[in-house]
Amino acid sequence: MANTGTFILDHGPGQGRRAATTVPDTHVCVVTTDQLVSDVPEAVARLIETGASTRPLTRISGPSATSDIELDRVEGVHGPRSLRVVIAG
């Protein structure tokens, strides 16, 4: 989704296992221009249209963050610390 920089993995063919998206330090995501949508409503409509909404979905919007009891914020605790996006033709 262009407005929020969010990716949705529907775990269909070619997307690999869910664990593969959360374990590496760097996540590389390759998308085609026809997979790009502008916002959440358009993404949900596309997922329903393609039948992907019936599969488990993983949304990726950036590194995770958490705080300890002293409110010291730490990013990238769960999942990749960085995301690289390749947009193909």
N, CA, C and O atoms as a CHARMM CRD file, in Angstrom:
* protein
*
  356
    1    1 MET  N      0.84100  -1.17100   0.00000 PROA 1      0.00000
    2    1 MET  CA     0.00000   0.00000   0.00000 PROA 1      0.00000
    3    1 MET  C      0.88800   1.23700   0.00000 PROA 1      0.00000
    4    1 MET  O      1.67900   1.45200   0.91800 PROA 1      0.00000
    5    2 ALA  N      0.74700   2.01800  -1.01300 PROA 2      0.00000
    6    2 ALA  CA     1.62300   3.17600  -1.18900 PROA 2      0.00000
    7    2 ALA  C      1.47200   4.20900  -0.07800 PROA 2      0.00000
    8    2 ALA  O      2.46300   4.80200   0.34700 PROA 2      0.00000
    9    3 ASN  N      0.25300   4.43500   0.39900 PROA 3      0.00000
   10    3 ASN  CA     0.03800   5.48400   1.40700 PROA 3      0.00000
   11    3 ASN  C      0.71300   5.19200   2.74100 PROA 3      0.00000
   12    3 ASN  O      1.15800   6.11500   3.42400 PROA 3      0.00000
   13    4 THR  N      0.79100   3.93200   3.11600 PROA 4      0.00000
   14    4 THR  CA     1.35100   3.58600   4.42600 PROA 4      0.00000
   15    4 THR  C      2.67000   2.83000   4.34000 PROA 4      0.00000
   16    4 THR  O      3.33400   2.63300   5.35800 PROA 4      0.00000
   17    5 GLY  N      3.06000   2.40400   3.13900 PROA 5      0.00000
   18    5 GLY  CA     4.27500   1.60700   3.00100 PROA 5      0.00000
   19    5 GLY  C      4.11100   0.20600   3.56100 PROA 5      0.00000
   20    5 GLY  O      5.08500  -0.41800   3.98300 PROA 5      0.00000
   21    6 THR  N      2.88200  -0.28800   3.56800 PROA 6      0.00000
   22    6 THR  CA     2.59000  -1.60000   4.13300 PROA 6      0.00000
   23    6 THR  C      2.55800  -2.66700   3.05100 PROA 6      0.00000
   24    6 THR  O      2.05400  -2.44200   1.95000 PROA 6      0.00000
   25    7 PHE  N      3.10800  -3.84100   3.38300 PROA 7      0.00000
   26    7 PHE  CA     3.04500  -4.99800   2.50100 PROA 7      0.00000
   27    7 PHE  C      2.13100  -6.02000   3.13800 PROA 7      0.00000
   28    7 PHE  O      2.10600  -6.17300   4.35900 PROA 7      0.00000
   29    8 ILE  N      1.38400  -6.71700   2.30800 PROA 8      0.00000
   30    8 ILE  CA     0.57300  -7.82300   2.80600 PROA 8      0.00000
   31    8 ILE  C      1.03800  -9.07300   2.09300 PROA 8      0.00000
   32    8 ILE  O      0.99500  -9.15100   0.86500 PROA 8      0.00000
   33    9 LEU  N      1.47800 -10.04300   2.85700 PROA 9      0.00000
   34    9 LEU  CA     1.82300 -11.34400   2.30700 PROA 9      0.00000
   35    9 LEU  C      0.62300 -12.25000   2.51600 PROA 9      0.00000
   36    9 LEU  O      0.16100 -12.42800   3.64300 PROA 9      0.00000
   37   10 ASP  N      0.11200 -12.83100   1.41600 PROA 10     0.00000
   38   10 ASP  CA    -1.03200 -13.72700   1.54400 PROA 10     0.00000
   39   10 ASP  C     -0.59800 -15.18800   1.56500 PROA 10     0.00000
   40   10 ASP  O     -1.43800 -16.08700   1.61200 PROA 10     0.00000
   41   11 HSD  N      0.69900 -15.42400   1.53100 PROA 11     0.00000
   42   11 HSD  CA     1.29800 -16.74500   1.64200 PROA 11     0.00000
   43   11 HSD  C      0.83100 -17.67900   0.54000 PROA 11     0.00000
   44   11 HSD  O      0.69200 -18.88700   0.73200 PROA 11     0.00000
   45   12 GLY  N      0.59300 -17.07900  -0.62300 PROA 12     0.00000
   46   12 GLY  CA     0.28200 -17.86200  -1.80800 PROA 12     0.00000
   47   12 GLY  C      1.57000 -18.33900  -2.45600 PROA 12     0.00000
   48   12 GLY  O      2.65000 -18.18100  -1.88700 PROA 12     0.00000
   49   13 PRO  N      1.46400 -18.92000  -3.63800 PROA 13     0.00000
   50   13 PRO  CA     2.64700 -19.42200  -4.35100 PROA 13     0.00000
   51   13 PRO  C      3.70200 -18.32800  -4.55200 PROA 13     0.00000
   52   13 PRO  O      3.37200 -17.19800  -4.91100 PROA 13     0.00000
   53   14 GLY  N      4.94600 -18.66800  -4.32200 PROA 14     0.00000
   54   14 GLY  CA     6.04400 -17.74300  -4.53700 PROA 14     0.00000
   55   14 GLY  C      6.36500 -16.83800  -3.35600 PROA 14     0.00000
   56   14 GLY  O      7.31300 -16.05700  -3.43000 PROA 14     0.00000
   57   15 GLN  N      5.60400 -16.91900  -2.26900 PROA 15     0.00000
   58   15 GLN  CA     5.84800 -16.04300  -1.13000 PROA 15     0.00000
   59   15 GLN  C      6.58400 -16.72200   0.01300 PROA 15     0.00000
   60   15 GLN  O      7.00700 -16.05100   0.95400 PROA 15     0.00000
   61   16 GLY  N      6.74100 -18.00100  -0.04600 PROA 16     0.00000
   62   16 GLY  CA     7.49800 -18.70000   0.99500 PROA 16     0.00000
   63   16 GLY  C      6.72800 -18.85400   2.28900 PROA 16     0.00000
   64   16 GLY  O      5.56700 -18.46000   2.39800 PROA 16     0.00000
   65   17 ARG  N      7.39500 -19.43000   3.25400 PROA 17     0.00000
   66   17 ARG  CA     6.78800 -19.68400   4.56200 PROA 17     0.00000
   67   17 ARG  C      6.79400 -18.41500   5.40500 PROA 17     0.00000
   68   17 ARG  O      7.65600 -17.55200   5.23800 PROA 17     0.00000
   69   18 ARG  N      5.82900 -18.30900   6.30600 PROA 18     0.00000
   70   18 ARG  CA     5.71400 -17.12200   7.15700 PROA 18     0.00000
   71   18 ARG  C      6.97700 -16.91000   7.98800 PROA 18     0.00000
   72   18 ARG  O      7.42000 -15.77400   8.15800 PROA 18     0.00000
   73   19 ALA  N      7.55600 -17.98200   8.50200 PROA 19     0.00000
   74   19 ALA  CA     8.76000 -17.85400   9.33300 PROA 19     0.00000
   75   19 ALA  C      9.90000 -17.19500   8.56400 PROA 19     0.00000
   76   19 ALA  O     10.72200 -16.49400   9.15300 PROA 19     0.00000
   77   20 ALA  N      9.95200 -17.41300   7.27300 PROA 20     0.00000
   78   20 ALA  CA    11.02500 -16.82700   6.46400 PROA 20     0.00000
   79   20 ALA  C     10.92300 -15.30700   6.40300 PROA 20     0.00000
   80   20 ALA  O     11.90400 -14.63800   6.07700 PROA 20     0.00000
   81   21 THR  N      9.75200 -14.75200   6.71100 PROA 21     0.00000
   82   21 THR  CA     9.58100 -13.29900   6.66900 PROA 21     0.00000
   83   21 THR  C      9.88500 -12.63600   8.00400 PROA 21     0.00000
   84   21 THR  O     10.01200 -11.41400   8.06600 PROA 21     0.00000
   85   22 THR  N     10.00200 -13.41300   9.07200 PROA 22     0.00000
   86   22 THR  CA    10.19700 -12.81800  10.39100 PROA 22     0.00000
   87   22 THR  C     11.55100 -13.11900  11.00800 PROA 22     0.00000
   88   22 THR  O     11.94800 -12.45300  11.96400 PROA 22     0.00000
   89   23 VAL  N     12.26400 -14.09600  10.49200 PROA 23     0.00000
   90   23 VAL  CA    13.53100 -14.50100  11.08900 PROA 23     0.00000
   91   23 VAL  C     14.73400 -13.70200  10.59000 PROA 23     0.00000
   92   23 VAL  O     15.56600 -13.31500  11.41100 PROA 23     0.00000
   93   24 PRO  N     14.87300 -13.43100   9.27500 PROA 24     0.00000
   94   24 PRO  CA    16.07400 -12.74900   8.78200 PROA 24     0.00000
   95   24 PRO  C     16.21000 -11.32400   9.31400 PROA 24     0.00000
   96   24 PRO  O     15.21600 -10.68000   9.64900 PROA 24     0.00000
   97   25 ASP  N     17.43500 -10.84600   9.38600 PROA 25     0.00000
   98   25 ASP  CA    17.68900  -9.47600   9.82000 PROA 25     0.00000
   99   25 ASP  C     17.24100  -8.47800   8.75000 PROA 25     0.00000
  100   25 ASP  O     16.81900  -7.36700   9.06800 PROA 25     0.00000
  101   26 THR  N     17.33700  -8.88200   7.48100 PROA 26     0.00000
  102   26 THR  CA    16.90400  -8.03600   6.36800 PROA 26     0.00000
  103   26 THR  C     15.88700  -8.80100   5.54500 PROA 26     0.00000
  104   26 THR  O     16.11600  -9.95100   5.17300 PROA 26     0.00000
  105   27 HSD  N     14.75900  -8.15900   5.26000 PROA 27     0.00000
  106   27 HSD  CA    13.70600  -8.75100   4.44200 PROA 27     0.00000
  107   27 HSD  C     13.73800  -8.05700   3.09700 PROA 27     0.00000
  108   27 HSD  O     13.64900  -6.83100   3.02900 PROA 27     0.00000
  109   28 VAL  N     13.86500  -8.82900   2.01700 PROA 28     0.00000
  110   28 VAL  CA    13.82600  -8.28900   0.66500 PROA 28     0.00000
  111   28 VAL  C     12.49300  -8.68700   0.05000 PROA 28     0.00000
  112   28 VAL  O     12.16700  -9.87100  -0.02700 PROA 28     0.00000
  113   29 CYS  N     11.73200  -7.70600  -0.38300 PROA 29     0.00000
  114   29 CYS  CA    10.40700  -7.93600  -0.94800 PROA 29     0.00000
  115   29 CYS  C     10.41700  -7.47900  -2.39900 PROA 29     0.00000
  116   29 CYS  O     10.72400  -6.32200  -2.68800 PROA 29     0.00000
  117   30 VAL  N     10.08200  -8.38600  -3.31400 PROA 30     0.00000
  118   30 VAL  CA    10.00900  -8.05000  -4.73200 PROA 30     0.00000
  119   30 VAL  C      8.53700  -7.99800  -5.11700 PROA 30     0.00000
  120   30 VAL  O      7.81000  -8.97600  -4.94300 PROA 30     0.00000
  121   31 VAL  N      8.09600  -6.85600  -5.64100 PROA 31     0.00000
  122   31 VAL  CA     6.71200  -6.68100  -6.07500 PROA 31     0.00000
  123   31 VAL  C      6.69600  -6.20600  -7.51400 PROA 31     0.00000
  124   31 VAL  O      7.64500  -5.58300  -7.99200 PROA 31     0.00000
  125   32 THR  N      5.61100  -6.50700  -8.19100 PROA 32     0.00000
  126   32 THR  CA     5.43100  -6.00500  -9.55000 PROA 32     0.00000
  127   32 THR  C      4.49100  -4.80400  -9.49700 PROA 32     0.00000
  128   32 THR  O      3.73200  -4.64600  -8.54100 PROA 32     0.00000
  129   33 THR  N      4.54300  -3.98000 -10.50200 PROA 33     0.00000
  130   33 THR  CA     3.73900  -2.76000 -10.49100 PROA 33     0.00000
  131   33 THR  C      2.23900  -3.05700 -10.41200 PROA 33     0.00000
  132   33 THR  O      1.48300  -2.25100  -9.86900 PROA 33     0.00000
  133   34 ASP  N      1.80100  -4.19500 -10.94100 PROA 34     0.00000
  134   34 ASP  CA     0.37600  -4.52300 -10.87700 PROA 34     0.00000
  135   34 ASP  C     -0.05800  -4.97000  -9.48000 PROA 34     0.00000
  136   34 ASP  O     -1.25400  -5.11600  -9.22700 PROA 34     0.00000
  137   35 GLN  N      0.89000  -5.18800  -8.57500 PROA 35     0.00000
  138   35 GLN  CA     0.56300  -5.56300  -7.20200 PROA 35     0.00000
  139   35 GLN  C      0.43300  -4.34300  -6.29300 PROA 35     0.00000
  140   35 GLN  O      0.00100  -4.47500  -5.14800 PROA 35     0.00000
  141   36 LEU  N      0.79500  -3.17300  -6.77800 PROA 36     0.00000
  142   36 LEU  CA     0.73500  -1.96000  -5.96500 PROA 36     0.00000
  143   36 LEU  C     -0.69200  -1.42000  -5.88400 PROA 36     0.00000
  144   36 LEU  O     -1.41100  -1.38400  -6.88300 PROA 36     0.00000
  145   37 VAL  N     -1.08400  -1.00900  -4.70000 PROA 37     0.00000
  146   37 VAL  CA    -2.38000  -0.34400  -4.48700 PROA 37     0.00000
  147   37 VAL  C     -2.11800   0.91700  -3.67800 PROA 37     0.00000
  148   37 VAL  O     -1.03900   1.08400  -3.10900 PROA 37     0.00000
  149   38 SER  N     -3.10300   1.79900  -3.62900 PROA 38     0.00000
  150   38 SER  CA    -2.86800   3.07300  -2.95400 PROA 38     0.00000
  151   38 SER  C     -3.12900   3.04600  -1.45900 PROA 38     0.00000
  152   38 SER  O     -2.42200   3.71100  -0.70200 PROA 38     0.00000
  153   39 ASP  N     -4.13500   2.28900  -1.01300 PROA 39     0.00000
  154   39 ASP  CA    -4.50500   2.37200   0.39800 PROA 39     0.00000
  155   39 ASP  C     -5.13100   1.06300   0.90300 PROA 39     0.00000
  156   39 ASP  O     -5.26400   0.09600   0.15400 PROA 39     0.00000
  157   40 VAL  N     -5.50500   1.05500   2.17200 PROA 40     0.00000
  158   40 VAL  CA    -6.04000  -0.15200   2.81700 PROA 40     0.00000
  159   40 VAL  C     -7.32900  -0.63700   2.14500 PROA 40     0.00000
  160   40 VAL  O     -7.42300  -1.82600   1.84100 PROA 40     0.00000
  161   41 PRO  N     -8.32700   0.22300   1.89800 PROA 41     0.00000
  162   41 PRO  CA    -9.54200  -0.27900   1.26000 PROA 41     0.00000
  163   41 PRO  C     -9.28300  -0.95700  -0.09100 PROA 41     0.00000
  164   41 PRO  O     -9.89700  -1.97600  -0.40600 PROA 41     0.00000
  165   42 GLU  N     -8.38000  -0.39000  -0.87800 PROA 42     0.00000
  166   42 GLU  CA    -8.05600  -0.99100  -2.17300 PROA 42     0.00000
  167   42 GLU  C     -7.35600  -2.33600  -1.97900 PROA 42     0.00000
  168   42 GLU  O     -7.61000  -3.27900  -2.72800 PROA 42     0.00000
  169   43 ALA  N     -6.48600  -2.42900  -0.98700 PROA 43     0.00000
  170   43 ALA  CA    -5.79300  -3.69800  -0.71200 PROA 43     0.00000
  171   43 ALA  C     -6.77700  -4.77500  -0.28200 PROA 43     0.00000
  172   43 ALA  O     -6.70000  -5.91000  -0.75200 PROA 43     0.00000
  173   44 VAL  N     -7.70500  -4.42500   0.61200 PROA 44     0.00000
  174   44 VAL  CA    -8.69400  -5.39600   1.08000 PROA 44     0.00000
  175   44 VAL  C     -9.57200  -5.85400  -0.08400 PROA 44     0.00000
  176   44 VAL  O     -9.85800  -7.04400  -0.21600 PROA 44     0.00000
  177   45 ALA  N     -9.99600  -4.92100  -0.91700 PROA 45     0.00000
  178   45 ALA  CA   -10.81400  -5.28100  -2.07800 PROA 45     0.00000
  179   45 ALA  C    -10.06200  -6.23100  -2.99800 PROA 45     0.00000
  180   45 ALA  O    -10.64400  -7.19100  -3.50500 PROA 45     0.00000
  181   46 ARG  N     -8.78000  -5.97800  -3.22000 PROA 46     0.00000
  182   46 ARG  CA    -7.97700  -6.84800  -4.08500 PROA 46     0.00000
  183   46 ARG  C     -7.82100  -8.23500  -3.46900 PROA 46     0.00000
  184   46 ARG  O     -7.89500  -9.23800  -4.17800 PROA 46     0.00000
  185   47 LEU  N     -7.60700  -8.30100  -2.15900 PROA 47     0.00000
  186   47 LEU  CA    -7.48000  -9.59900  -1.48900 PROA 47     0.00000
  187   47 LEU  C     -8.76700 -10.41200  -1.61000 PROA 47     0.00000
  188   47 LEU  O     -8.71800 -11.62200  -1.83000 PROA 47     0.00000
  189   48 ILE  N     -9.90300  -9.76000  -1.46900 PROA 48     0.00000
  190   48 ILE  CA   -11.18800 -10.44500  -1.59600 PROA 48     0.00000
  191   48 ILE  C    -11.40900 -10.89500  -3.04100 PROA 48     0.00000
  192   48 ILE  O    -11.84300 -12.01800  -3.29300 PROA 48     0.00000
  193   49 GLU  N    -11.10600 -10.00900  -3.97500 PROA 49     0.00000
  194   49 GLU  CA   -11.29100 -10.28600  -5.40500 PROA 49     0.00000
  195   49 GLU  C    -10.48000 -11.50100  -5.85900 PROA 49     0.00000
  196   49 GLU  O    -10.95800 -12.31300  -6.65100 PROA 49     0.00000
  197   50 THR  N     -9.26600 -11.61800  -5.35700 PROA 50     0.00000
  198   50 THR  CA    -8.38200 -12.71300  -5.78000 PROA 50     0.00000
  199   50 THR  C     -8.55200 -13.97300  -4.94000 PROA 50     0.00000
  200   50 THR  O     -7.95400 -15.00300  -5.25000 PROA 50     0.00000
  201   51 GLY  N     -9.35000 -13.91000  -3.89100 PROA 51     0.00000
  202   51 GLY  CA    -9.54100 -15.07100  -3.02300 PROA 51     0.00000
  203   51 GLY  C     -8.45900 -15.22700  -1.98300 PROA 51     0.00000
  204   51 GLY  O     -8.49100 -16.17500  -1.19800 PROA 51     0.00000
  205   52 ALA  N     -7.49500 -14.31400  -1.95800 PROA 52     0.00000
  206   52 ALA  CA    -6.38700 -14.41300  -1.00800 PROA 52     0.00000
  207   52 ALA  C     -6.82000 -14.11900   0.41800 PROA 52     0.00000
  208   52 ALA  O     -6.10900 -14.45700   1.36400 PROA 52     0.00000
  209   53 SER  N     -7.98400 -13.49100   0.58300 PROA 53     0.00000
  210   53 SER  CA    -8.44600 -13.14300   1.93600 PROA 53     0.00000
  211   53 SER  C     -8.80100 -14.37500   2.76000 PROA 53     0.00000
  212   53 SER  O     -9.01000 -14.27000   3.96900 PROA 53     0.00000
  213   54 THR  N     -8.86900 -15.53200   2.12600 PROA 54     0.00000
  214   54 THR  CA    -9.19500 -16.76500   2.85700 PROA 54     0.00000
  215   54 THR  C     -7.95200 -17.41500   3.46800 PROA 54     0.00000
  216   54 THR  O     -8.06800 -18.35200   4.25800 PROA 54     0.00000
  217   55 ARG  N     -6.77100 -16.92300   3.10900 PROA 55     0.00000
  218   55 ARG  CA    -5.50900 -17.45100   3.65500 PROA 55     0.00000
  219   55 ARG  C     -5.03100 -16.56300   4.79600 PROA 55     0.00000
  220   55 ARG  O     -5.46100 -15.41500   4.90900 PROA 55     0.00000
  221   56 PRO  N     -4.13800 -17.08700   5.64800 PROA 56     0.00000
  222   56 PRO  CA    -3.53700 -16.22000   6.68000 PROA 56     0.00000
  223   56 PRO  C     -2.79000 -15.07100   6.01600 PROA 56     0.00000
  224   56 PRO  O     -2.13800 -15.26900   4.99100 PROA 56     0.00000
  225   57 LEU  N     -2.87600 -13.88500   6.58300 PROA 57     0.00000
  226   57 LEU  CA    -2.23600 -12.70200   6.01900 PROA 57     0.00000
  227   57 LEU  C     -1.21700 -12.14400   6.99900 PROA 57     0.00000
  228   57 LEU  O     -1.46300 -12.10400   8.20400 PROA 57     0.00000
  229   58 THR  N     -0.07400 -11.71500   6.48100 PROA 58     0.00000
  230   58 THR  CA     0.94300 -11.05400   7.28900 PROA 58     0.00000
  231   58 THR  C      1.10200  -9.64100   6.75100 PROA 58     0.00000
  232   58 THR  O      1.38600  -9.44600   5.56900 PROA 58     0.00000
  233   59 ARG  N      0.91800  -8.66100   7.61900 PROA 59     0.00000
  234   59 ARG  CA     1.09100  -7.25800   7.22500 PROA 59     0.00000
  235   59 ARG  C      2.42400  -6.75500   7.76600 PROA 59     0.00000
  236   59 ARG  O      2.74300  -6.94500   8.93900 PROA 59     0.00000
  237   60 ILE  N      3.19500  -6.11300   6.89700 PROA 60     0.00000
  238   60 ILE  CA     4.50700  -5.61400   7.27700 PROA 60     0.00000
  239   60 ILE  C      4.51600  -4.11000   7.03000 PROA 60     0.00000
  240   60 ILE  O      4.37800  -3.65700   5.89300 PROA 60     0.00000
  241   61 SER  N      4.68000  -3.33900   8.10800 PROA 61     0.00000
  242   61 SER  CA     4.69000  -1.88000   7.97200 PROA 61     0.00000
  243   61 SER  C      5.98100  -1.25200   8.45700 PROA 61     0.00000
  244   61 SER  O      6.12600  -0.03000   8.40500 PROA 61     0.00000
  245   62 GLY  N      6.88800  -2.02800   8.91100 PROA 62     0.00000
  246   62 GLY  CA     8.14800  -1.51000   9.43400 PROA 62     0.00000
  247   62 GLY  C      8.61300  -2.38000  10.57100 PROA 62     0.00000
  248   62 GLY  O      7.95200  -3.36000  10.91600 PROA 62     0.00000
  249   63 PRO  N      9.72800  -2.04300  11.15200 PROA 63     0.00000
  250   63 PRO  CA    10.24500  -2.87300  12.23900 PROA 63     0.00000
  251   63 PRO  C      9.33200  -2.81600  13.46400 PROA 63     0.00000
  252   63 PRO  O      8.69000  -1.80100  13.73400 PROA 63     0.00000
  253   64 SER  N      9.29100  -3.91700  14.18800 PROA 64     0.00000
  254   64 SER  CA     8.51000  -3.92800  15.42100 PROA 64     0.00000
  255   64 SER  C      9.19200  -3.04600  16.45400 PROA 64     0.00000
  256   64 SER  O     10.36600  -2.70100  16.32000 PROA 64     0.00000
  257   65 ALA  N      8.45300  -2.69400  17.46500 PROA 65     0.00000
  258   65 ALA  CA     9.01900  -1.87200  18.53400 PROA 65     0.00000
  259   65 ALA  C      8.42700  -2.31300  19.86400 PROA 65     0.00000
  260   65 ALA  O      7.28300  -2.76200  19.93700 PROA 65     0.00000
  261   66 THR  N      9.21300  -2.17700  20.89200 PROA 66     0.00000
  262   66 THR  CA     8.75000  -2.50100  22.23500 PROA 66     0.00000
  263   66 THR  C      9.45900  -1.58600  23.22000 PROA 66     0.00000
  264   66 THR  O     10.46700  -0.96300  22.88600 PROA 66     0.00000
  265   67 SER  N      8.93900  -1.50800  24.41400 PROA 67     0.00000
  266   67 SER  CA     9.56900  -0.71200  25.47300 PROA 67     0.00000
  267   67 SER  C      9.65400  -1.55000  26.73800 PROA 67     0.00000
  268   67 SER  O      8.77500  -2.36600  27.01800 PROA 67     0.00000
  269   68 ASP  N     10.71600  -1.34100  27.49600 PROA 68     0.00000
  270   68 ASP  CA    10.83400  -2.05400  28.76400 PROA 68     0.00000
  271   68 ASP  C     10.13500  -1.24700  29.86300 PROA 68     0.00000
  272   68 ASP  O      9.47500  -0.24700  29.57800 PROA 68     0.00000
  273   69 ILE  N     10.27700  -1.67100  31.08500 PROA 69     0.00000
  274   69 ILE  CA     9.59900  -1.03100  32.21700 PROA 69     0.00000
  275   69 ILE  C      9.99100   0.43300  32.38400 PROA 69     0.00000
  276   69 ILE  O      9.22300   1.22900  32.92400 PROA 69     0.00000
  277   70 GLU  N     11.18900   0.78300  31.91700 PROA 70     0.00000
  278   70 GLU  CA    11.65900   2.17200  32.00400 PROA 70     0.00000
  279   70 GLU  C     11.32300   2.96900  30.75100 PROA 70     0.00000
  280   70 GLU  O     11.78100   4.09900  30.58000 PROA 70     0.00000
  281   71 LEU  N     10.51200   2.36600  29.87200 PROA 71     0.00000
  282   71 LEU  CA    10.05800   2.99300  28.62900 PROA 71     0.00000
  283   71 LEU  C     11.19400   3.28500  27.65200 PROA 71     0.00000
  284   71 LEU  O     11.11000   4.22300  26.86000 PROA 71     0.00000
  285   72 ASP  N     12.25800   2.47900  27.71000 PROA 72     0.00000
  286   72 ASP  CA    13.32000   2.57500  26.71600 PROA 72     0.00000
  287   72 ASP  C     12.86100   1.82700  25.46300 PROA 72     0.00000
  288   72 ASP  O     12.70300   0.60700  25.48800 PROA 72     0.00000
  289   73 ARG  N     12.65200   2.55300  24.38100 PROA 73     0.00000
  290   73 ARG  CA    12.13400   1.96500  23.14600 PROA 73     0.00000
  291   73 ARG  C     13.23500   1.23600  22.39900 PROA 73     0.00000
  292   73 ARG  O     14.34500   1.74700  22.24800 PROA 73     0.00000
  293   74 VAL  N     12.91700   0.03300  21.93200 PROA 74     0.00000
  294   74 VAL  CA    13.83100  -0.77500  21.13100 PROA 74     0.00000
  295   74 VAL  C     13.07700  -1.20400  19.88000 PROA 74     0.00000
  296   74 VAL  O     11.97900  -1.75400  19.97500 PROA 74     0.00000
  297   75 GLU  N     13.65900  -0.95700  18.70400 PROA 75     0.00000
  298   75 GLU  CA    13.01700  -1.34000  17.45000 PROA 75     0.00000
  299   75 GLU  C     13.65200  -2.59700  16.89200 PROA 75     0.00000
  300   75 GLU  O     14.81300  -2.90100  17.16300 PROA 75     0.00000
  301   76 GLY  N     12.86700  -3.32300  16.10300 PROA 76     0.00000
  302   76 GLY  CA    13.37900  -4.50700  15.42000 PROA 76     0.00000
  303   76 GLY  C     13.54900  -5.71700  16.30700 PROA 76     0.00000
  304   76 GLY  O     14.36300  -6.59000  16.00600 PROA 76     0.00000
  305   77 VAL  N     12.80100  -5.79100  17.39400 PROA 77     0.00000
  306   77 VAL  CA    12.92000  -6.91800  18.30900 PROA 77     0.00000
  307   77 VAL  C     12.33600  -8.18000  17.69200 PROA 77     0.00000
  308   77 VAL  O     12.93000  -9.25500  17.78700 PROA 77     0.00000
  309   78 HSD  N     11.18300  -8.05300  17.06800 PROA 78     0.00000
  310   78 HSD  CA    10.50400  -9.17800  16.44800 PROA 78     0.00000
  311   78 HSD  C     10.46800  -8.93600  14.95300 PROA 78     0.00000
  312   78 HSD  O      9.80600  -8.01000  14.48500 PROA 78     0.00000
  313   79 GLY  N     11.16300  -9.75000  14.21600 PROA 79     0.00000
  314   79 GLY  CA    11.15600  -9.60600  12.76500 PROA 79     0.00000
  315   79 GLY  C     12.34900  -8.82900  12.25800 PROA 79     0.00000
  316   79 GLY  O     13.23800  -8.45800  13.02400 PROA 79     0.00000
  317   80 PRO  N     12.36100  -8.58300  10.94200 PROA 80     0.00000
  318   80 PRO  CA    13.49800  -7.92200  10.30700 PROA 80     0.00000
  319   80 PRO  C     13.74000  -6.51200  10.81900 PROA 80     0.00000
  320   80 PRO  O     12.80000  -5.78800  11.14700 PROA 80     0.00000
  321   81 ARG  N     15.01400  -6.12800  10.88500 PROA 81     0.00000
  322   81 ARG  CA    15.37300  -4.77500  11.27800 PROA 81     0.00000
  323   81 ARG  C     15.30900  -3.81900  10.08900 PROA 81     0.00000
  324   81 ARG  O     15.13900  -2.61100  10.25600 PROA 81     0.00000
  325   82 SER  N     15.44600  -4.37700   8.89200 PROA 82     0.00000
  326   82 SER  CA    15.36600  -3.52400   7.70300 PROA 82     0.00000
  327   82 SER  C     14.59900  -4.24000   6.60000 PROA 82     0.00000
  328   82 SER  O     14.54800  -5.46900   6.54200 PROA 82     0.00000
  329   83 LEU  N     14.00800  -3.43600   5.73200 PROA 83     0.00000
  330   83 LEU  CA    13.20000  -3.94600   4.63400 PROA 83     0.00000
  331   83 LEU  C     13.69800  -3.30000   3.35400 PROA 83     0.00000
  332   83 LEU  O     13.84700  -2.08000   3.28200 PROA 83     0.00000
  333   84 ARG  N     13.94900  -4.10400   2.36700 PROA 84     0.00000
  334   84 ARG  CA    14.37700  -3.61200   1.04600 PROA 84     0.00000
  335   84 ARG  C     13.27700  -3.98900   0.06100 PROA 84     0.00000
  336   84 ARG  O     12.80300  -5.12500   0.05500 PROA 84     0.00000
  337   85 VAL  N     12.87600  -3.04000  -0.76100 PROA 85     0.00000
  338   85 VAL  CA    11.79500  -3.25700  -1.71900 PROA 85     0.00000
  339   85 VAL  C     12.34200  -3.12000  -3.14000 PROA 85     0.00000
  340   85 VAL  O     13.04200  -2.15900  -3.46000 PROA 85     0.00000
  341   86 VAL  N     12.01500  -4.09000  -3.97800 PROA 86     0.00000
  342   86 VAL  CA    12.37400  -4.05200  -5.37900 PROA 86     0.00000
  343   86 VAL  C     11.06600  -4.04600  -6.15600 PROA 86     0.00000
  344   86 VAL  O     10.26700  -4.97500  -6.03700 PROA 86     0.00000
  345   87 ILE  N     10.84100  -2.99400  -6.95700 PROA 87     0.00000
  346   87 ILE  CA     9.63500  -2.91500  -7.78000 PROA 87     0.00000
  347   87 ILE  C     10.02300  -3.29100  -9.21100 PROA 87     0.00000
  348   87 ILE  O     10.84200  -2.62700  -9.84700 PROA 87     0.00000
  349   88 ALA  N      9.41200  -4.37100  -9.69900 PROA 88     0.00000
  350   88 ALA  CA     9.74400  -4.88500 -11.02300 PROA 88     0.00000
  351   88 ALA  C      8.62800  -4.54900 -12.00400 PROA 88     0.00000
  352   88 ALA  O      7.44400  -4.73300 -11.71900 PROA 88     0.00000
  353   89 GLY  N      9.03700  -4.05400 -13.16100 PROA 89     0.00000
  354   89 GLY  CA     8.23100  -3.72500 -14.31000 PROA 89     0.00000
  355   89 GLY  C      6.79100  -3.74900 -14.19100 PROA 89     0.00000
  356   89 GLY  O      6.08600  -3.47000 -15.16100 PROA 89     0.00000
